Amino acid sequence: MSRCFTHDSRAALTALDRLDELTADLLLPGHGEPFTEGVRTATRQARRFGVH
């Protein structure tokens, strides 16, 4: 999570726990291409990239 997009990067990463509860296979991020690999794959990638 880029610090320029949030004031609390740690809270943003913690919010991923709530998203993990969803079962959607398709995510529409509002920019770029639709993400078709599922919520858990998206949150796993977000955690892996972490805060920078």
mmCIF entry with sequence, helices, sheets and N, C-alpha, C, O atoms, coordinates in Angstrom:
data_MODEL
# 
_entry.id   MODEL 
# 
_entity.id                         1 
_entity.type                       polymer 
_entity.pdbx_number_of_molecules   1 
# 
_entity_poly.entity_id                      1 
_entity_poly.type                           'polypeptide(L)' 
_entity_poly.nstd_linkage                   no 
_entity_poly.nstd_monomer                   no 
_entity_poly.pdbx_seq_one_letter_code       MSRCFTHDSRAALTALDRLDELTADLLLPGHGEPFTEGVRTATRQARRFGVH 
_entity_poly.pdbx_seq_one_letter_code_can   MSRCFTHDSRAALTALDRLDELTADLLLPGHGEPFTEGVRTATRQARRFGVH 
_entity_poly.pdbx_strand_id                 A 
# 
loop_
_entity_poly_seq.entity_id 
_entity_poly_seq.num 
_entity_poly_seq.mon_id 
_entity_poly_seq.hetero 
1 1  MET n 
1 2  SER n 
1 3  ARG n 
1 4  CYS n 
1 5  PHE n 
1 6  THR n 
1 7  HIS n 
1 8  ASP n 
1 9  SER n 
1 10 ARG n 
1 11 ALA n 
1 12 ALA n 
1 13 LEU n 
1 14 THR n 
1 15 ALA n 
1 16 LEU n 
1 17 ASP n 
1 18 ARG n 
1 19 LEU n 
1 20 ASP n 
1 21 GLU n 
1 22 LEU n 
1 23 THR n 
1 24 ALA n 
1 25 ASP n 
1 26 LEU n 
1 27 LEU n 
1 28 LEU n 
1 29 PRO n 
1 30 GLY n 
1 31 HIS n 
1 32 GLY n 
1 33 GLU n 
1 34 PRO n 
1 35 PHE n 
1 36 THR n 
1 37 GLU n 
1 38 GLY n 
1 39 VAL n 
1 40 ARG n 
1 41 THR n 
1 42 ALA n 
1 43 THR n 
1 44 ARG n 
1 45 GLN n 
1 46 ALA n 
1 47 ARG n 
1 48 ARG n 
1 49 PHE n 
1 50 GLY n 
1 51 VAL n 
1 52 HIS n 
# 
_struct_asym.id          A 
_struct_asym.entity_id   1 
# 
loop_
_struct_conf.conf_type_id 
_struct_conf.id 
_struct_conf.pdbx_PDB_helix_id 
_struct_conf.beg_label_comp_id 
_struct_conf.beg_label_asym_id 
_struct_conf.beg_label_seq_id 
_struct_conf.pdbx_beg_PDB_ins_code 
_struct_conf.end_label_comp_id 
_struct_conf.end_label_asym_id 
_struct_conf.end_label_seq_id 
_struct_conf.pdbx_end_PDB_ins_code 
_struct_conf.beg_auth_comp_id 
_struct_conf.beg_auth_asym_id 
_struct_conf.beg_auth_seq_id 
_struct_conf.end_auth_comp_id 
_struct_conf.end_auth_asym_id 
_struct_conf.end_auth_seq_id 
_struct_conf.pdbx_PDB_helix_class 
_struct_conf.details 
_struct_conf.pdbx_PDB_helix_length 
HELX_P HELX_P1 AA1 ARG A 3  ? PHE A 5  ? ARG A 3  PHE A 5  5 ? 3  
HELX_P HELX_P2 AA2 SER A 9  ? LEU A 19 ? SER A 9  LEU A 19 1 ? 11 
HELX_P HELX_P3 AA3 VAL A 39 ? PHE A 49 ? VAL A 39 PHE A 49 1 ? 11 
# 
_struct_conf_type.id          HELX_P 
_struct_conf_type.criteria    ? 
_struct_conf_type.reference   ? 
# 
loop_
_atom_site.group_PDB 
_atom_site.id 
_atom_site.type_symbol 
_atom_site.label_atom_id 
_atom_site.label_alt_id 
_atom_site.label_comp_id 
_atom_site.label_asym_id 
_atom_site.label_entity_id 
_atom_site.label_seq_id 
_atom_site.pdbx_PDB_ins_code 
_atom_site.Cartn_x 
_atom_site.Cartn_y 
_atom_site.Cartn_z 
_atom_site.occupancy 
_atom_site.B_iso_or_equiv 
_atom_site.pdbx_formal_charge 
_atom_site.auth_seq_id 
_atom_site.auth_comp_id 
_atom_site.auth_asym_id 
_atom_site.auth_atom_id 
_atom_site.pdbx_PDB_model_num 
ATOM 1   N N  . MET A 1 1  ? 0.858   -1.164  0.000   1.00 0.00 ? 1  MET A N  1 
ATOM 2   C CA . MET A 1 1  ? 0.000   0.000   0.000   1.00 0.00 ? 1  MET A CA 1 
ATOM 3   C C  . MET A 1 1  ? 0.898   1.219   0.000   1.00 0.00 ? 1  MET A C  1 
ATOM 4   O O  . MET A 1 1  ? 1.660   1.438   0.942   1.00 0.00 ? 1  MET A O  1 
ATOM 5   N N  . SER A 1 2  ? 0.810   2.002   -1.043  1.00 0.00 ? 2  SER A N  1 
ATOM 6   C CA . SER A 1 2  ? 1.616   3.207   -1.120  1.00 0.00 ? 2  SER A CA 1 
ATOM 7   C C  . SER A 1 2  ? 1.143   4.222   -0.089  1.00 0.00 ? 2  SER A C  1 
ATOM 8   O O  . SER A 1 2  ? -0.055  4.475   0.035   1.00 0.00 ? 2  SER A O  1 
ATOM 9   N N  . ARG A 1 3  ? 2.061   4.787   0.631   1.00 0.00 ? 3  ARG A N  1 
ATOM 10  C CA . ARG A 1 3  ? 1.704   5.753   1.679   1.00 0.00 ? 3  ARG A CA 1 
ATOM 11  C C  . ARG A 1 3  ? 1.057   7.009   1.116   1.00 0.00 ? 3  ARG A C  1 
ATOM 12  O O  . ARG A 1 3  ? 0.397   7.744   1.851   1.00 0.00 ? 3  ARG A O  1 
ATOM 13  N N  . CYS A 1 4  ? 1.236   7.266   -0.175  1.00 0.00 ? 4  CYS A N  1 
ATOM 14  C CA . CYS A 1 4  ? 0.610   8.464   -0.749  1.00 0.00 ? 4  CYS A CA 1 
ATOM 15  C C  . CYS A 1 4  ? -0.895  8.280   -0.937  1.00 0.00 ? 4  CYS A C  1 
ATOM 16  O O  . CYS A 1 4  ? -1.594  9.247   -1.239  1.00 0.00 ? 4  CYS A O  1 
ATOM 17  N N  . PHE A 1 5  ? -1.406  7.063   -0.767  1.00 0.00 ? 5  PHE A N  1 
ATOM 18  C CA . PHE A 1 5  ? -2.829  6.803   -0.956  1.00 0.00 ? 5  PHE A CA 1 
ATOM 19  C C  . PHE A 1 5  ? -3.604  6.619   0.344   1.00 0.00 ? 5  PHE A C  1 
ATOM 20  O O  . PHE A 1 5  ? -4.827  6.481   0.313   1.00 0.00 ? 5  PHE A O  1 
ATOM 21  N N  . THR A 1 6  ? -2.922  6.614   1.480   1.00 0.00 ? 6  THR A N  1 
ATOM 22  C CA . THR A 1 6  ? -3.605  6.415   2.754   1.00 0.00 ? 6  THR A CA 1 
ATOM 23  C C  . THR A 1 6  ? -2.822  7.089   3.878   1.00 0.00 ? 6  THR A C  1 
ATOM 24  O O  . THR A 1 6  ? -1.604  7.247   3.790   1.00 0.00 ? 6  THR A O  1 
ATOM 25  N N  . HIS A 1 7  ? -3.517  7.474   4.909   1.00 0.00 ? 7  HIS A N  1 
ATOM 26  C CA . HIS A 1 7  ? -2.860  8.061   6.078   1.00 0.00 ? 7  HIS A CA 1 
ATOM 27  C C  . HIS A 1 7  ? -2.457  6.992   7.081   1.00 0.00 ? 7  HIS A C  1 
ATOM 28  O O  . HIS A 1 7  ? -1.623  7.237   7.954   1.00 0.00 ? 7  HIS A O  1 
ATOM 29  N N  . ASP A 1 8  ? -3.048  5.802   6.960   1.00 0.00 ? 8  ASP A N  1 
ATOM 30  C CA . ASP A 1 8  ? -2.782  4.728   7.917   1.00 0.00 ? 8  ASP A CA 1 
ATOM 31  C C  . ASP A 1 8  ? -2.588  3.419   7.161   1.00 0.00 ? 8  ASP A C  1 
ATOM 32  O O  . ASP A 1 8  ? -3.526  2.638   7.003   1.00 0.00 ? 8  ASP A O  1 
ATOM 33  N N  . SER A 1 9  ? -1.381  3.190   6.702   1.00 0.00 ? 9  SER A N  1 
ATOM 34  C CA . SER A 1 9  ? -1.084  2.004   5.904   1.00 0.00 ? 9  SER A CA 1 
ATOM 35  C C  . SER A 1 9  ? -1.332  0.710   6.667   1.00 0.00 ? 9  SER A C  1 
ATOM 36  O O  . SER A 1 9  ? -1.784  -0.281  6.094   1.00 0.00 ? 9  SER A O  1 
ATOM 37  N N  . ARG A 1 10 ? -1.037  0.726   7.948   1.00 0.00 ? 10 ARG A N  1 
ATOM 38  C CA . ARG A 1 10 ? -1.239  -0.480  8.759   1.00 0.00 ? 10 ARG A CA 1 
ATOM 39  C C  . ARG A 1 10 ? -2.723  -0.843  8.825   1.00 0.00 ? 10 ARG A C  1 
ATOM 40  O O  . ARG A 1 10 ? -3.080  -2.017  8.725   1.00 0.00 ? 10 ARG A O  1 
ATOM 41  N N  . ALA A 1 11 ? -3.578  0.151   8.992   1.00 0.00 ? 11 ALA A N  1 
ATOM 42  C CA . ALA A 1 11 ? -5.023  -0.094  9.022   1.00 0.00 ? 11 ALA A CA 1 
ATOM 43  C C  . ALA A 1 11 ? -5.517  -0.574  7.655   1.00 0.00 ? 11 ALA A C  1 
ATOM 44  O O  . ALA A 1 11 ? -6.407  -1.420  7.574   1.00 0.00 ? 11 ALA A O  1 
ATOM 45  N N  . ALA A 1 12 ? -4.940  -0.033  6.594   1.00 0.00 ? 12 ALA A N  1 
ATOM 46  C CA . ALA A 1 12 ? -5.340  -0.461  5.250   1.00 0.00 ? 12 ALA A CA 1 
ATOM 47  C C  . ALA A 1 12 ? -5.009  -1.936  5.039   1.00 0.00 ? 12 ALA A C  1 
ATOM 48  O O  . ALA A 1 12 ? -5.809  -2.682  4.474   1.00 0.00 ? 12 ALA A O  1 
ATOM 49  N N  . LEU A 1 13 ? -3.840  -2.351  5.490   1.00 0.00 ? 13 LEU A N  1 
ATOM 50  C CA . LEU A 1 13 ? -3.475  -3.764  5.366   1.00 0.00 ? 13 LEU A CA 1 
ATOM 51  C C  . LEU A 1 13 ? -4.357  -4.643  6.249   1.00 0.00 ? 13 LEU A C  1 
ATOM 52  O O  . LEU A 1 13 ? -4.719  -5.750  5.852   1.00 0.00 ? 13 LEU A O  1 
ATOM 53  N N  . THR A 1 14 ? -4.703  -4.166  7.435   1.00 0.00 ? 14 THR A N  1 
ATOM 54  C CA . THR A 1 14 ? -5.588  -4.913  8.328   1.00 0.00 ? 14 THR A CA 1 
ATOM 55  C C  . THR A 1 14 ? -6.977  -5.076  7.707   1.00 0.00 ? 14 THR A C  1 
ATOM 56  O O  . THR A 1 14 ? -7.636  -6.095  7.913   1.00 0.00 ? 14 THR A O  1 
ATOM 57  N N  . ALA A 1 15 ? -7.415  -4.079  6.955   1.00 0.00 ? 15 ALA A N  1 
ATOM 58  C CA . ALA A 1 15 ? -8.729  -4.148  6.301   1.00 0.00 ? 15 ALA A CA 1 
ATOM 59  C C  . ALA A 1 15 ? -8.802  -5.296  5.294   1.00 0.00 ? 15 ALA A C  1 
ATOM 60  O O  . ALA A 1 15 ? -9.892  -5.746  4.942   1.00 0.00 ? 15 ALA A O  1 
ATOM 61  N N  . LEU A 1 16 ? -7.660  -5.763  4.837   1.00 0.00 ? 16 LEU A N  1 
ATOM 62  C CA . LEU A 1 16 ? -7.658  -6.897  3.911   1.00 0.00 ? 16 LEU A CA 1 
ATOM 63  C C  . LEU A 1 16 ? -8.265  -8.145  4.556   1.00 0.00 ? 16 LEU A C  1 
ATOM 64  O O  . LEU A 1 16 ? -8.816  -8.997  3.859   1.00 0.00 ? 16 LEU A O  1 
ATOM 65  N N  . ASP A 1 17 ? -8.166  -8.257  5.875   1.00 0.00 ? 17 ASP A N  1 
ATOM 66  C CA . ASP A 1 17 ? -8.761  -9.396  6.580   1.00 0.00 ? 17 ASP A CA 1 
ATOM 67  C C  . ASP A 1 17 ? -10.265 -9.473  6.316   1.00 0.00 ? 17 ASP A C  1 
ATOM 68  O O  . ASP A 1 17 ? -10.808 -10.561 6.128   1.00 0.00 ? 17 ASP A O  1 
ATOM 69  N N  . ARG A 1 18 ? -10.931 -8.329  6.301   1.00 0.00 ? 18 ARG A N  1 
ATOM 70  C CA . ARG A 1 18 ? -12.375 -8.286  6.044   1.00 0.00 ? 18 ARG A CA 1 
ATOM 71  C C  . ARG A 1 18 ? -12.678 -8.688  4.603   1.00 0.00 ? 18 ARG A C  1 
ATOM 72  O O  . ARG A 1 18 ? -13.664 -9.375  4.337   1.00 0.00 ? 18 ARG A O  1 
ATOM 73  N N  . LEU A 1 19 ? -11.831 -8.257  3.684   1.00 0.00 ? 19 LEU A N  1 
ATOM 74  C CA . LEU A 1 19 ? -12.045 -8.609  2.284   1.00 0.00 ? 19 LEU A CA 1 
ATOM 75  C C  . LEU A 1 19 ? -11.891 -10.109 2.060   1.00 0.00 ? 19 LEU A C  1 
ATOM 76  O O  . LEU A 1 19 ? -12.549 -10.682 1.192   1.00 0.00 ? 19 LEU A O  1 
ATOM 77  N N  . ASP A 1 20 ? -11.024 -10.741 2.841   1.00 0.00 ? 20 ASP A N  1 
ATOM 78  C CA . ASP A 1 20 ? -10.829 -12.196 2.719   1.00 0.00 ? 20 ASP A CA 1 
ATOM 79  C C  . ASP A 1 20 ? -12.113 -12.974 2.970   1.00 0.00 ? 20 ASP A C  1 
ATOM 80  O O  . ASP A 1 20 ? -12.241 -14.117 2.533   1.00 0.00 ? 20 ASP A O  1 
ATOM 81  N N  . GLU A 1 21 ? -13.058 -12.368 3.665   1.00 0.00 ? 21 GLU A N  1 
ATOM 82  C CA . GLU A 1 21 ? -14.324 -13.043 3.963   1.00 0.00 ? 21 GLU A CA 1 
ATOM 83  C C  . GLU A 1 21 ? -15.240 -13.125 2.739   1.00 0.00 ? 21 GLU A C  1 
ATOM 84  O O  . GLU A 1 21 ? -16.194 -13.903 2.731   1.00 0.00 ? 21 GLU A O  1 
ATOM 85  N N  . LEU A 1 22 ? -14.954 -12.330 1.711   1.00 0.00 ? 22 LEU A N  1 
ATOM 86  C CA . LEU A 1 22 ? -15.782 -12.312 0.507   1.00 0.00 ? 22 LEU A CA 1 
ATOM 87  C C  . LEU A 1 22 ? -15.443 -13.502 -0.389  1.00 0.00 ? 22 LEU A C  1 
ATOM 88  O O  . LEU A 1 22 ? -14.334 -14.034 -0.332  1.00 0.00 ? 22 LEU A O  1 
ATOM 89  N N  . THR A 1 23 ? -16.383 -13.907 -1.197  1.00 0.00 ? 23 THR A N  1 
ATOM 90  C CA . THR A 1 23 ? -16.180 -15.056 -2.079  1.00 0.00 ? 23 THR A CA 1 
ATOM 91  C C  . THR A 1 23 ? -16.182 -14.686 -3.559  1.00 0.00 ? 23 THR A C  1 
ATOM 92  O O  . THR A 1 23 ? -16.258 -15.573 -4.409  1.00 0.00 ? 23 THR A O  1 
ATOM 93  N N  . ALA A 1 24 ? -16.101 -13.416 -3.881  1.00 0.00 ? 24 ALA A N  1 
ATOM 94  C CA . ALA A 1 24 ? -16.159 -12.973 -5.275  1.00 0.00 ? 24 ALA A CA 1 
ATOM 95  C C  . ALA A 1 24 ? -14.937 -13.449 -6.058  1.00 0.00 ? 24 ALA A C  1 
ATOM 96  O O  . ALA A 1 24 ? -13.818 -13.464 -5.546  1.00 0.00 ? 24 ALA A O  1 
ATOM 97  N N  . ASP A 1 25 ? -15.175 -13.833 -7.294  1.00 0.00 ? 25 ASP A N  1 
ATOM 98  C CA . ASP A 1 25 ? -14.090 -14.209 -8.192  1.00 0.00 ? 25 ASP A CA 1 
ATOM 99  C C  . ASP A 1 25 ? -13.659 -13.038 -9.065  1.00 0.00 ? 25 ASP A C  1 
ATOM 100 O O  . ASP A 1 25 ? -12.572 -13.058 -9.642  1.00 0.00 ? 25 ASP A O  1 
ATOM 101 N N  . LEU A 1 26 ? -14.507 -12.017 -9.163  1.00 0.00 ? 26 LEU A N  1 
ATOM 102 C CA . LEU A 1 26 ? -14.238 -10.874 -10.021 1.00 0.00 ? 26 LEU A CA 1 
ATOM 103 C C  . LEU A 1 26 ? -14.203 -9.600  -9.190  1.00 0.00 ? 26 LEU A C  1 
ATOM 104 O O  . LEU A 1 26 ? -15.135 -9.306  -8.441  1.00 0.00 ? 26 LEU A O  1 
ATOM 105 N N  . LEU A 1 27 ? -13.114 -8.847  -9.333  1.00 0.00 ? 27 LEU A N  1 
ATOM 106 C CA . LEU A 1 27 ? -12.976 -7.565  -8.642  1.00 0.00 ? 27 LEU A CA 1 
ATOM 107 C C  . LEU A 1 27 ? -12.873 -6.470  -9.700  1.00 0.00 ? 27 LEU A C  1 
ATOM 108 O O  . LEU A 1 27 ? -12.138 -6.604  -10.678 1.00 0.00 ? 27 LEU A O  1 
ATOM 109 N N  . LEU A 1 28 ? -13.613 -5.395  -9.493  1.00 0.00 ? 28 LEU A N  1 
ATOM 110 C CA . LEU A 1 28 ? -13.568 -4.244  -10.385 1.00 0.00 ? 28 LEU A CA 1 
ATOM 111 C C  . LEU A 1 28 ? -12.948 -3.093  -9.601  1.00 0.00 ? 28 LEU A C  1 
ATOM 112 O O  . LEU A 1 28 ? -13.649 -2.403  -8.862  1.00 0.00 ? 28 LEU A O  1 
ATOM 113 N N  . PRO A 1 29 ? -11.645 -2.878  -9.752  1.00 0.00 ? 29 PRO A N  1 
ATOM 114 C CA . PRO A 1 29 ? -10.930 -1.928  -8.902  1.00 0.00 ? 29 PRO A CA 1 
ATOM 115 C C  . PRO A 1 29 ? -11.226 -0.456  -9.165  1.00 0.00 ? 29 PRO A C  1 
ATOM 116 O O  . PRO A 1 29 ? -10.824 0.393   -8.369  1.00 0.00 ? 29 PRO A O  1 
ATOM 117 N N  . GLY A 1 30 ? -11.906 -0.129  -10.243 1.00 0.00 ? 30 GLY A N  1 
ATOM 118 C CA . GLY A 1 30 ? -12.172 1.273   -10.547 1.00 0.00 ? 30 GLY A CA 1 
ATOM 119 C C  . GLY A 1 30 ? -11.116 1.876   -11.455 1.00 0.00 ? 30 GLY A C  1 
ATOM 120 O O  . GLY A 1 30 ? -11.264 3.007   -11.916 1.00 0.00 ? 30 GLY A O  1 
ATOM 121 N N  . HIS A 1 31 ? -10.070 1.141   -11.710 1.00 0.00 ? 31 HIS A N  1 
ATOM 122 C CA . HIS A 1 31 ? -9.030  1.544   -12.660 1.00 0.00 ? 31 HIS A CA 1 
ATOM 123 C C  . HIS A 1 31 ? -8.363  0.277   -13.170 1.00 0.00 ? 31 HIS A C  1 
ATOM 124 O O  . HIS A 1 31 ? -8.297  -0.723  -12.455 1.00 0.00 ? 31 HIS A O  1 
ATOM 125 N N  . GLY A 1 32 ? -7.886  0.312   -14.360 1.00 0.00 ? 32 GLY A N  1 
ATOM 126 C CA . GLY A 1 32 ? -7.229  -0.864  -14.921 1.00 0.00 ? 32 GLY A CA 1 
ATOM 127 C C  . GLY A 1 32 ? -8.227  -1.956  -15.290 1.00 0.00 ? 32 GLY A C  1 
ATOM 128 O O  . GLY A 1 32 ? -9.439  -1.741  -15.308 1.00 0.00 ? 32 GLY A O  1 
ATOM 129 N N  . GLU A 1 33 ? -7.691  -3.107  -15.577 1.00 0.00 ? 33 GLU A N  1 
ATOM 130 C CA . GLU A 1 33 ? -8.497  -4.250  -15.994 1.00 0.00 ? 33 GLU A CA 1 
ATOM 131 C C  . GLU A 1 33 ? -9.164  -4.919  -14.794 1.00 0.00 ? 33 GLU A C  1 
ATOM 132 O O  . GLU A 1 33 ? -8.647  -4.844  -13.680 1.00 0.00 ? 33 GLU A O  1 
ATOM 133 N N  . PRO A 1 34 ? -10.308 -5.574  -15.009 1.00 0.00 ? 34 PRO A N  1 
ATOM 134 C CA . PRO A 1 34 ? -10.930 -6.362  -13.937 1.00 0.00 ? 34 PRO A CA 1 
ATOM 135 C C  . PRO A 1 34 ? -9.952  -7.431  -13.440 1.00 0.00 ? 34 PRO A C  1 
ATOM 136 O O  . PRO A 1 34 ? -9.190  -7.997  -14.223 1.00 0.00 ? 34 PRO A O  1 
ATOM 137 N N  . PHE A 1 35 ? -9.981  -7.694  -12.154 1.00 0.00 ? 35 PHE A N  1 
ATOM 138 C CA . PHE A 1 35 ? -9.129  -8.715  -11.555 1.00 0.00 ? 35 PHE A CA 1 
ATOM 139 C C  . PHE A 1 35 ? -9.961  -9.988  -11.447 1.00 0.00 ? 35 PHE A C  1 
ATOM 140 O O  . PHE A 1 35 ? -10.967 -10.006 -10.739 1.00 0.00 ? 35 PHE A O  1 
ATOM 141 N N  . THR A 1 36 ? -9.560  -11.042 -12.131 1.00 0.00 ? 36 THR A N  1 
ATOM 142 C CA . THR A 1 36 ? -10.378 -12.251 -12.230 1.00 0.00 ? 36 THR A CA 1 
ATOM 143 C C  . THR A 1 36 ? -9.816  -13.440 -11.459 1.00 0.00 ? 36 THR A C  1 
ATOM 144 O O  . THR A 1 36 ? -10.256 -14.571 -11.664 1.00 0.00 ? 36 THR A O  1 
ATOM 145 N N  . GLU A 1 37 ? -8.865  -13.202 -10.587 1.00 0.00 ? 37 GLU A N  1 
ATOM 146 C CA . GLU A 1 37 ? -8.243  -14.309 -9.854  1.00 0.00 ? 37 GLU A CA 1 
ATOM 147 C C  . GLU A 1 37 ? -8.773  -14.467 -8.438  1.00 0.00 ? 37 GLU A C  1 
ATOM 148 O O  . GLU A 1 37 ? -8.229  -15.251 -7.660  1.00 0.00 ? 37 GLU A O  1 
ATOM 149 N N  . GLY A 1 38 ? -9.822  -13.740 -8.095  1.00 0.00 ? 38 GLY A N  1 
ATOM 150 C CA . GLY A 1 38 ? -10.453 -13.897 -6.792  1.00 0.00 ? 38 GLY A CA 1 
ATOM 151 C C  . GLY A 1 38 ? -9.932  -12.959 -5.721  1.00 0.00 ? 38 GLY A C  1 
ATOM 152 O O  . GLY A 1 38 ? -8.838  -12.403 -5.817  1.00 0.00 ? 38 GLY A O  1 
ATOM 153 N N  . VAL A 1 39 ? -10.757 -12.806 -4.699  1.00 0.00 ? 39 VAL A N  1 
ATOM 154 C CA . VAL A 1 39 ? -10.447 -11.887 -3.609  1.00 0.00 ? 39 VAL A CA 1 
ATOM 155 C C  . VAL A 1 39 ? -9.196  -12.317 -2.853  1.00 0.00 ? 39 VAL A C  1 
ATOM 156 O O  . VAL A 1 39 ? -8.323  -11.494 -2.576  1.00 0.00 ? 39 VAL A O  1 
ATOM 157 N N  . ARG A 1 40 ? -9.105  -13.582 -2.522  1.00 0.00 ? 40 ARG A N  1 
ATOM 158 C CA . ARG A 1 40 ? -7.965  -14.024 -1.705  1.00 0.00 ? 40 ARG A CA 1 
ATOM 159 C C  . ARG A 1 40 ? -6.636  -13.877 -2.424  1.00 0.00 ? 40 ARG A C  1 
ATOM 160 O O  . ARG A 1 40 ? -5.619  -13.587 -1.794  1.00 0.00 ? 40 ARG A O  1 
ATOM 161 N N  . THR A 1 41 ? -6.635  -14.071 -3.715  1.00 0.00 ? 41 THR A N  1 
ATOM 162 C CA . THR A 1 41 ? -5.407  -13.852 -4.480  1.00 0.00 ? 41 THR A CA 1 
ATOM 163 C C  . THR A 1 41 ? -5.038  -12.378 -4.449  1.00 0.00 ? 41 THR A C  1 
ATOM 164 O O  . THR A 1 41 ? -3.864  -12.035 -4.310  1.00 0.00 ? 41 THR A O  1 
ATOM 165 N N  . ALA A 1 42 ? -6.029  -11.505 -4.578  1.00 0.00 ? 42 ALA A N  1 
ATOM 166 C CA . ALA A 1 42 ? -5.784  -10.063 -4.547  1.00 0.00 ? 42 ALA A CA 1 
ATOM 167 C C  . ALA A 1 42 ? -5.250  -9.624  -3.185  1.00 0.00 ? 42 ALA A C  1 
ATOM 168 O O  . ALA A 1 42 ? -4.294  -8.852  -3.114  1.00 0.00 ? 42 ALA A O  1 
ATOM 169 N N  . THR A 1 43 ? -5.857  -10.110 -2.110  1.00 0.00 ? 43 THR A N  1 
ATOM 170 C CA . THR A 1 43 ? -5.396  -9.700  -0.784  1.00 0.00 ? 43 THR A CA 1 
ATOM 171 C C  . THR A 1 43 ? -4.022  -10.291 -0.474  1.00 0.00 ? 43 THR A C  1 
ATOM 172 O O  . THR A 1 43 ? -3.208  -9.655  0.196   1.00 0.00 ? 43 THR A O  1 
ATOM 173 N N  . ARG A 1 44 ? -3.766  -11.491 -0.954  1.00 0.00 ? 44 ARG A N  1 
ATOM 174 C CA . ARG A 1 44 ? -2.446  -12.102 -0.762  1.00 0.00 ? 44 ARG A CA 1 
ATOM 175 C C  . ARG A 1 44 ? -1.374  -11.260 -1.459  1.00 0.00 ? 44 ARG A C  1 
ATOM 176 O O  . ARG A 1 44 ? -0.304  -11.020 -0.899  1.00 0.00 ? 44 ARG A O  1 
ATOM 177 N N  . GLN A 1 45 ? -1.668  -10.816 -2.678  1.00 0.00 ? 45 GLN A N  1 
ATOM 178 C CA . GLN A 1 45 ? -0.718  -9.973  -3.402  1.00 0.00 ? 45 GLN A CA 1 
ATOM 179 C C  . GLN A 1 45 ? -0.513  -8.643  -2.684  1.00 0.00 ? 45 GLN A C  1 
ATOM 180 O O  . GLN A 1 45 ? 0.613   -8.154  -2.586  1.00 0.00 ? 45 GLN A O  1 
ATOM 181 N N  . ALA A 1 46 ? -1.587  -8.063  -2.189  1.00 0.00 ? 46 ALA A N  1 
ATOM 182 C CA . ALA A 1 46 ? -1.474  -6.785  -1.474  1.00 0.00 ? 46 ALA A CA 1 
ATOM 183 C C  . ALA A 1 46 ? -0.599  -6.935  -0.234  1.00 0.00 ? 46 ALA A C  1 
ATOM 184 O O  . ALA A 1 46 ? 0.223   -6.067  0.059   1.00 0.00 ? 46 ALA A O  1 
ATOM 185 N N  . ARG A 1 47 ? -0.775  -8.021  0.481   1.00 0.00 ? 47 ARG A N  1 
ATOM 186 C CA . ARG A 1 47 ? 0.058   -8.246  1.679   1.00 0.00 ? 47 ARG A CA 1 
ATOM 187 C C  . ARG A 1 47 ? 1.514   -8.473  1.298   1.00 0.00 ? 47 ARG A C  1 
ATOM 188 O O  . ARG A 1 47 ? 2.422   -8.005  1.985   1.00 0.00 ? 47 ARG A O  1 
ATOM 189 N N  . ARG A 1 48 ? 1.732   -9.191  0.203   1.00 0.00 ? 48 ARG A N  1 
ATOM 190 C CA . ARG A 1 48 ? 3.090   -9.485  -0.230  1.00 0.00 ? 48 ARG A CA 1 
ATOM 191 C C  . ARG A 1 48 ? 3.814   -8.185  -0.613  1.00 0.00 ? 48 ARG A C  1 
ATOM 192 O O  . ARG A 1 48 ? 4.986   -8.007  -0.282  1.00 0.00 ? 48 ARG A O  1 
ATOM 193 N N  . PHE A 1 49 ? 3.120   -7.287  -1.307  1.00 0.00 ? 49 PHE A N  1 
ATOM 194 C CA . PHE A 1 49 ? 3.735   -6.009  -1.669  1.00 0.00 ? 49 PHE A CA 1 
ATOM 195 C C  . PHE A 1 49 ? 3.880   -5.107  -0.458  1.00 0.00 ? 49 PHE A C  1 
ATOM 196 O O  . PHE A 1 49 ? 4.811   -4.306  -0.380  1.00 0.00 ? 49 PHE A O  1 
ATOM 197 N N  . GLY A 1 50 ? 2.953   -5.239  0.492   1.00 0.00 ? 50 GLY A N  1 
ATOM 198 C CA . GLY A 1 50 ? 3.042   -4.513  1.753   1.00 0.00 ? 50 GLY A CA 1 
ATOM 199 C C  . GLY A 1 50 ? 3.036   -3.006  1.613   1.00 0.00 ? 50 GLY A C  1 
ATOM 200 O O  . GLY A 1 50 ? 2.504   -2.453  0.651   1.00 0.00 ? 50 GLY A O  1 
ATOM 201 N N  . VAL A 1 51 ? 3.634   -2.361  2.587   1.00 0.00 ? 51 VAL A N  1 
ATOM 202 C CA . VAL A 1 51 ? 3.682   -0.902  2.646   1.00 0.00 ? 51 VAL A CA 1 
ATOM 203 C C  . VAL A 1 51 ? 5.005   -0.435  2.056   1.00 0.00 ? 51 VAL A C  1 
ATOM 204 O O  . VAL A 1 51 ? 6.067   -0.970  2.374   1.00 0.00 ? 51 VAL A O  1 
ATOM 205 N N  . HIS A 1 52 ? 4.925   0.551   1.206   1.00 0.00 ? 52 HIS A N  1 
ATOM 206 C CA . HIS A 1 52 ? 6.160   1.133   0.653   1.00 0.00 ? 52 HIS A CA 1 
ATOM 207 C C  . HIS A 1 52 ? 6.017   2.612   0.473   1.00 0.00 ? 52 HIS A C  1 
ATOM 208 O O  . HIS A 1 52 ? 6.952   3.272   0.019   1.00 0.00 ? 52 HIS A O  1 
# 
